[in-house]
Structures are given as C-alpha cells and as structure tokens.
Amino acid sequence: MRTDDPTKLETTLADGRRVTLSLPPTDAPWAADGIRGLRPVLPTHTGHGEEPPPLPSRPALPLEVALLGLGA
C-alpha cells in the first residue's frame, strides 16, 4: 500500500488489480486526517458464493419474472 499523496491511497489486490481511493478536499471534521484516518480491514469473505440456479429451458412468463424480482 502506498500513501505518498495524503489525498490518495493506492493498493494492489491479490489477483493483480490495482485500486485507487481518492478523497476530495473537504472541511468536514471527520475527514480532517484524510487517508491517515483510514485503517485496513481484513476481508470477511473470500472466494465465490454459491452458483446461481440454472436458467429455465423455456422463456419465462411475465408472472415468473415479477416473482424473481421479489426474491421468490
């Protein structure tokens, strides 16, 4: 993790992707320390979740689509 710039935080994830977090200038008291006020947090989950159910072999009816939107 690099912290050369007090308004920018850059890091490289385990899979090689780079992430940059920039904080805009502000006079908010909670952000007065810029990125120095941030701390690392260990991940709570790693890997992938369960595989989604397979799509039906026939086109979905409008009622089924509506129920999918409700999480049924």
PAVO-104713 format. One record per residue: residue in one letter; x, y, z of N, C-alpha, C, O in turn. Coordinates in steps of 0.001 Angstrom, whole numbers, padded with zeros to 6 digits, always signed. Each point is the difference from the previous one (the first is absolute). Example, Ala and Ser with C-alpha at 12.3 -4.5 7.8 and 13.67 -1.06 7.14 Angstrom:
residues 2
A+013190-005690+007800-000890+001190+000000+000900+001200+000000+001036-000019+000665
S-001386+001069-001385+000820+001190+000060-000770+001090+000730+000509+001108+000169
end
This chain:
residues 72
M+000843-001172+000000-000843+001172+000000+000892+001239+000000+000975+000067+000748
R-001311+000916-001590+000763+001243-000049-000821+001132+000574-001210+000077-000215
T+001867+000795+000941-000688+001171+000540+000848+001252-000180+000058+000838+000899
D+000608-000698-002060+000834+001174-000259-000844+001268-000054+000389+001025+000560
D-001504-001080-001208-000907+001133-000159-001040-000060+001122-000684-001015+000130
P+000542+002064+000682-000947-000065+001123-001466-000048-000413-000868-000213+000847
T+000572+000406-002137-001395-000056-000444-000303-001249-000808-001131-000173-000456
K+002128-000718+000264-000192-001158-000863+000592-001243+000654+001074+000051+000599
L-001781-001155-000721+000456-001287+000507-000022-000984-001155-001033-000172-000647
E+002167-000481+000380+000090-000962-001089+000456-001334+000569+000875-000047+000865
T-001467-001033-001351+000413-001336+000414-000219-000970-001141-000730+000299-000944
T+001355-001451+001027-000157-001056-000999-000649-001192+000682+000475-000470+001034
L-001564-000017-001618-000705-001149+000549+000768-001283-000300+000922-000006-000816
A-001309-001075+001479+000694-001284-000152-000028-000503-001438+000930-000682-000431
D-001987+001008-000320-000093-000467-001385+000692+000935-000989-000104-000207-001209
G+000801+001223+001691+000767+000890-000864-000692+001296-000367+000639+000897-000550
R-001938-000768+000841-000699+001250-000320+000467+001104+000944+000282-000244+001173
R-000206+001460-001706+000383+001157+000817-001232+000804+000357-000891+000185-000829
V+000840+000285+002046-001118+000792+000490+000552+001318+000531+000987+000024+000735
T-001642+001074-001122+000389+001322+000484-001199+000650+000657-001091+000023-000569
L+001289+000502+001758-001039+000720+000727+000465+001429+000151+001057+000259+000576
S-001847+000677-001096+000324+001418+000114-001044+000677+000854-001198-000232-000163
L+001652+001064+001067-000913+000760+000840+000064+001462-000414+001074+000600+000021
P-002204-000021-000396+000011+001413-000394+000238+000898+001210-000285-000399+001129
P+000794+001587-001346+000202+000927+001115-001341+000339+000647-000993+000229-000691
T+000975-000200+002007-001221+000311+000737+000363+000618+001336+001107-000185+000505
D-002040+000911+000053+000225+000561+001335-000826-000738+001058-000214+000511+001099
A-000248-001721-001445-000749-000822+000959+000954-000458+001106+001090-000489-000295
P-001483+000641+001562+000900-000378+001106+000392-001477-000009+001120-000344+000377
W-002036-000532-000806+000307-001431+000030+001010-000391-001070+000586-001081+000074
A-000369+001945-001072+000939-000308-001079+001248+000872+000070+000743+000086-000978
A-000501+000550+002097+001113+000933+000113+001357-000677-000195+000941+000639-000471
D-000824-001912+000821+001277-000708-000132+000213-000596-001382+001045-000601-000250
G-002010+000750-000655+000128-000573-001336+000105-001514+000084-000714-000631+000779
I+001602+000044-001579+000120-001455-000004+000680-000527+001252-000068-001199+000268
R+000717+002053+000503+000615-000468+001242-001069-000454+000993+000299-000742+000936
G-001534+001178-001132-001093-000432+000867-000563-001358-000365-000828-000544+000731
L+001274-000024-001875-000472-001311-000431+000886-001088+000591+001176+000224+000283
R-001751-001392-000104+000786-001128+000479-000372-001243-000797-001134-000118-000465
P+002076-000811+000301-000314-001223-000745-000992-000869+000773+000043-000073+001228
V-000924-000576-001961-000965-000928+000585+000156-001327-000715-000018-000045-001230
L+000173-001036+001980+000148-001316-000610-001289-000408-000691-001079+000357+000472
P+001152-001097-001580-001216-000428-000698-000810-000971+000856+000558-000819+000730
T-001872+000925-000831-000875-000914+000743-000344-001227-000822-000367-001032+000561
H+000477+001122-001877-000301-001120-000885+001076-000073-001083+000483+001026-000480
T-000124-002221+000111+000917-000176-001116-000595-001029-000947-000807-000836+000405
G+001204+000900-001646-000519-000942-000984-001343+000442-000541-000368+001172+000083
H-000351-002122-000633-001283+000279-000630-001124-000600+000820+000209-000952+000752
G-001394+001505-000896-001189-000535+000653-000531-001205-000758+000667-000551-000876
E-001865+000160+001227-000620-001142-000660-000309+000333-001456-000223+001158-000352
E+000215-002172-000470-000360+000178-001405-001491+000328-000094-000809-000580+000725
P+000445+001498-001606-001425+000305-000159-000724-001178-000647+000631-000814-000674
P-001946+000712+000870-000737-001101-000645+000036+000162-001515+000088+001119-000505
P-000154-002226-000217+000039+000094-001473-001251+000687-000533-001065-000050+000616
L+001211+000684-001759-001139+000650-000638-000966-001062-000528+000429-001087-000387
P-001726+001392+000368-000947-000975-000541+000226-000200-001492+000482+000896-000693
S-000837-002083+000207+000217-000302-001409-001039+000673-000893+000208+000097-001209
R-001308+000364+001768-001041+000684-000771-000031+001469+000415+000484+000338+001080
P-001036+000534-001905-000083+001425+000366-000850+000181+001263-001000-000691+000195
A+001412+001624+000646-000731+000257+001236-001286+000763-000294-000040+000856-000884
L-001003-001175+001631-001261+000724-000100+000103+001288+000804+000808+000067+000927
P-001601+000969-001245+000092+001267+000726-000164-000158+001512+000676+000692+000761
L-001555-001585-000313-000187-000189+001438+001270-000568+000635+000373+000400+001102
E+000286-001323-001787+001239-000556+000532+001083+001070+000103+000763+000021+000966
V-000695+000852-001943+000978+001104+000029-000287+000907+001182+000923+000424+000696
A-002197-000122-000460-000377+000849+001123+000369-000665+001314+000478+000672+000914
L-000691-001978-000799+000340-000710+001231+001505-000039+000221+000451+000068+001143
L+000335-000177-002207+001446+000043+000139+000446+001326+000575+000946+000054+000786
G-001618+001009-001170+000334+001327+000530-000296+000120+001472+000605+000825+000684
L-001541-001646-000166-000325+000035+001424+000875-000946+000811-000106-000039+001226
G+000964-000722-001890+000853-000935+000706-000667-001313+000299+000482-000743+000856
A-001580+000419-001528-000713-001267+000256+000673-001144-000694-000458-001139+000101
end
